[in-house]
Amino acid sequence: MRTGTVLLMAVGSAALVGWPGQGSAQPAGGPSLADIVARWRQRQDATQTFRIAWTQTVFYPKGACSAASPRDFAAGEVFPSSDATLDERGLVAMDGEKARLERAQKTVNTFTKGFTDLDIHAVYDGKTGALLSDRGGSHKRMSRQSAPTPPMLLTSDTSPFLAAFRPLEVDVGGYDPDLFRTTGRSVVVNGARCVEVASVRSSPTAGCTLWLDPARDYHVVRFQQYGVARYALIQFDVDYVPDGPERWRPAGWVSVFQLHDGRLHRRVKATVTECEVGGRVASTAFSTVPPPNTRVEDYPESGAPSEFVVRPDGSRREVLPEERFEPFDVLVRTEPGEPLGRPVRSWWGRNWMVLLGCGAAAAGLAGLVAVVRWRR
């Protein structure tokens, strides 16, 4: 889950020419990459547990969504039909390797030609990742899979701030030092004198650049990536506030996503409403147990995937492969095979092998106790 692949970036060298606020370059010099990495490691070791919440407004100019995904719209169709501003919120909590993401966001609905509410909870308990999505219907959907790192945590909404806490963990928003180099340039960005760090793979048409503020513990003040996939340019500008001696925490950020033709796709302005480092996070926050009224797809590390539903009373009902297209409300009030017209066995019939095994174990235990007593 490298930063360069997860962010779904974009094209065009011309996007960098004259980008506002870039400042003026100074002669070569400044800290080495080893100096920066040493400071990052100290900060990362001190922020193994953190919790951050934010609110954001997302601005889409008229026609931005249809321009970004023309195949999803009819020829000449313009969406949104006028400028749109949407309100969203989010939360991230991490404790060591465990992680939780909550997002209340808006998504583009190409069928209704509008914006649809979508609530997402992504959880990683150290071994398994679970993505729970709620579109406001009769049930939620969950996908669970074994994973070595927190899946689904790194998004374009979380990338601006995750590196503030885990700057060297690439799977949760950090950077691999082997993929970057210091340029020796000192540049003024948003009023701060910053050092420039660029991807070793950068070229005139594609690359990634970071601007770090030495006065604020080498936090990333600006991130730019260009020349990949949908966008000509993605830029994050992050602001920070003091959080103790020589410590800083994110206060907010502005994200800009620019299309190939130079048009703005969207602009995100976020404000941090809560930020705590080092506090306790309840273990239940990282539970991957599905709640009632959920349809679950399980993808084990080995073996075939399975599917089941959790009824309103919390009971579990397996979904046969042939039933995967059955509606949720049919599955929750039937037994496996019933929607297909198959005979449905009673509870005793479905669990007779388990009951028989329990009975045999109980009989064996009773016999063992009797023998022990007889010997005494």
N, C-alpha and C positions, 0 to 999 in steps of 0.2 A: 504494500500500500504506500508507495513512494509519493512524495509531495507532487512531483511532476506529473504523475499519472492520475491521481485521485481528483485533482482540482478541475479536470475537464476544460483545458485551456484553449488557446486560439492563435491567430495568424498575424503576419505583417510587421515588417521592420519600420514602416513609416509611422506606426502608432507611437513610437517613442520620440519621434522628432518633434521638439517643441512642446512636449507634454508639460502642463502648467505646474509650477512649484518645484521644478527639478533643480534649480539653483545653478551655481557656477562651480566648475572644478578647480581644485588646488593642486600644487605640485605633489609628486609621489611621496609617500611616507605613511606614518601612522602605525597602528598596532598590527601584529602578525595574526594570521588565522589561528595559530596555537594560543595566543593571548585571549582571543575571543572565545575559543572553545573552552578554555579553562574557566572563564567566568560563566559561560553557559552551564558547564557541568556543576559548578557550585550552586547555581540557582536551581537546576533540575533536582539535585539531591535534597534541596530544602523545600521542594514543592511536590512531594510524592502524594500528598493528600490535598485536594483543593475542591472548591465549589464556586461556580460562577453562573450568574443569571443575567439575562439582558432582554431588552425590548428593542424592536427595530421597525423602521418604516421602509418599505420597498417601493421605489418609484419606477414605473414603466411608462415611457413616452408613447404617444399614439403610434400604433402599428409596430411596436417593438417585437411582440411575440410572434406575429405572423411573418415578420422579416427574419426572425431567428430560426423558425421552423416552417418554411413555406410548404413542405409536403403535407403538413397537418391542416392546411387551410386551402379553401378554393381560390382559384386565380382571381386576383383583385380584391380579395377579402382582407380587411384591415382589423387587426386585433392587438391591443384594445382599440376601440373606436375613438377613444379620447384618452388623454393622460390619466393614469391610474396610480393611486397611492394606497398601499395596503399595510395594515398593522400586523406584526408577528411578534413572537416571543420565544425564548429558549433557555435551556439550563444544561450545564455539563457538570458532573461530579466524578472525581477519580480518587481511588484509594489504592495506591500501588498499581497493579495491573488491571484492577477492576474499574469499570467505567459505566457511566449512564449518560444518555443524551435524551432530553425532552424538547420537542419542537411543536409549536402551534403555528402552522404556516398556511399559505395559500398556494395552490397549484393551478396551472393552466388546464382547463377542461376543454379539450378540442371538440367534444361532442355537443356540450351546451354552449360553447363559445363564451365561457365566463371563467371566473376564478372560484375554485372549490376549497373549502376548509379541509385541512388534513392535519391530524394530530399524530405524532410519531414518538414512540419510546424505544430507544435502542439501548440494550443492556449487554454487558460482558462481565461474566462472573469469574473470569480467570481461565476458563476452559471453553465455555459455550457462549456464543453470541445469539441474541434474540432481538428481532425487529418486530415491534407491535405497532400496527397502523390502524387508525380509526378515522373513517370518512363520515361518521355521523349516521351510519345505517343501522341495521338491526344487529350487527355483530362486528367484532374486530377481527383482524387477521394477524397471525404471528408466524414468522419463519425463524426456525432455530437451527444452528449448525455449529459443529465443533470448529474452533479457530485458534491459532496460536497468538493472535493479537486482537484488539478490540475492533471488530468490523463495524462499518457504518457510522463510526464516530467522526471521521474526518470528512467535512463537507466544505463548500464554499462559504457557509455561514460561520463555521467554527474555526476555519483556518486562520483568520486574522488574529485570534487570541491564544490558540493552543500552544504556539511556540513560546509564549511568555512563561509557561509553566514547564513544558517539556521540550526545550529547544533542540535536544539531540535525539529525540525519539521520533523517527520518521513516520512510524505508524500512527502517531497521534499528533501530527502537525509540525514535528521538528524537522531538522535538516541534517543530511549526511555531510560531514565536513570534507570527505573525500570528493564530493561533487561540486565544491565551491573553492573560490580563490579570492584573496584580497586584491583589489585593483590598484591600491595606493592613492585612490582619489578621495578627496574630502569634499562633500557636497552639502549645501544648505537645503534641508527639506522641512517645510512647514516651520521655519524659524530655528531649527536645530542643526548644528554642524554635525554631519553624519559621515561615517566611513562606508565605502561602497564594497559590497561583496557580490561577486557574480558567479554564475554557474560555469564550470569549466567547459560545458557543452554549448555555451552561448555562441551565437553567430549573429551577423547583421539581420537575419530574418527570424530567428527563434532563440529564446533563452529565458533566463530567470535572474533577477537582480534583487538584492536586499540592501536597504540602507539602515545602518545601526547607529544608535546614539550612544557614544561612550559615556556621556554624562548621566545616562539612565541605564547603566549596567548592560550596555550593548543590546537593549531591546530593539526589535524590528520596528522602525518607525514607518517604513514604506516597503511594500513588496510589489514587484511587477513580474508578470509572466506573459510572454507574447510568442506568437508563432506556432500555436498548437490548436488543432480542432476548431471548435465553433467560433472562438473569440479572437479578435485582433489583439486585445489587451485585457488583462485582468489586473486591477490595482487595488491594494489595501493600504489605507493610511490609518495608523493606529495611534491613539493618544493614551497617555499614562498619568497617574497621580501617585504621589509618594505614599508608601506603605511601610514606614519605619526607616531607620538609618540605611541609606544606600539600597533601599528596596522600593520597587515600583510595581504597580498592578494596572491592568488595562482599565481605562475609563470609558472608552468608546472607540468606534472606528467608522470609516466610510469606505465602502467597496464600490468599485466601478467596473462594469462589464461592457466592453466595446465590441461591436460586430465588425465583420470583414470590411464593410463599406464605410467604416468610420462612424456609423450611427451608434448611439447609446442603446444598449439592450435594457439594462436596469442599473439603478443606483440604490445602494443600501446604506442607511444611516442608523447605527446602533448605539445604544446607551447602556452601560453596565448598571444594573440595579442591585446586585449583590456579589460580593467577592470575598471569599474566606480561604485562607491557606493554613493548613495544619490542623484544622478542626476534625472532629470525629464524623464519619459518615455511617449511618445505620446500615447493617449488613443486608437488611431487607431491600435497600435501594438497588441492589445488584441481583435481585431474584429473577430467574428466567422462567418461573412458573406462570403459565398463562392464566388470566383471570376468567371468570364465567363469561359466556356469550362470545367465545373466541374460536375461530377456525385455525388450526395449527398445522404447519408443514414442518416435519422433522427431517433433517439431513445429517445422519450420523457420520462419524469419521470413517466407518466401514459399514458395508451393507446397504440395502436398498432404502430409499426414503419412505417415510410413512406419513399418514395424515389422520387427524382426529379432530373432533369438536368437543368443546367444554360447554356442557349445558348450563342453563341459568342456575341450577342447584349445585354446580360444581362437579357433577359427575362427568366421566369421560366416555365418549362414544367413538369407537374406531370407524374410519371411513375406508371402505373397500376401494380398490383401484377403479372398479366399474362405477362407483358412486361419486367420483370426484366432480362431476358436473351437476350434481344435485344441489338445490338451494339449501341454505343453512337452516331455514325454518322447517324443511322436510327432514333433515338429518337429526335435528335435536329431538324430534318427537317420534322417531322410529328407531329400530334396532338394525344392526348391520345386515344387509341383504333384503330387508323388507321393502324398500323402494323399488327393488328389482323384481318383486313378486316371488322371492324365495321364501320358503317356510322359515319362520323365526323361532329359534329355540328359546326356552325359558331361561331365567337366570341360572337355575340349577343345571340346566342342560349345557349352558355355555361354560360353566365353571366346575363341571364334575371332576375333571382331572385334578384341579387344584384342591378341591375338597377331599378327594381320595388320597392325595399325597399328604394333606394335613392329618387326615385320620390315621394313615399308616404311621406317620411320625409320632402322633400322640400314643398310639398303641405300643410302638417300640419303646418310647420313653417310660410308659407305665410298666412294661415288662422289665425294663432295666431297674426301675425302682423296686419292683417286687423281688428281683434276684438279690439286690443289695440287702434288703431287709431280711430275706431268708438266711443269707450268710451270717448276718449279725446274730 
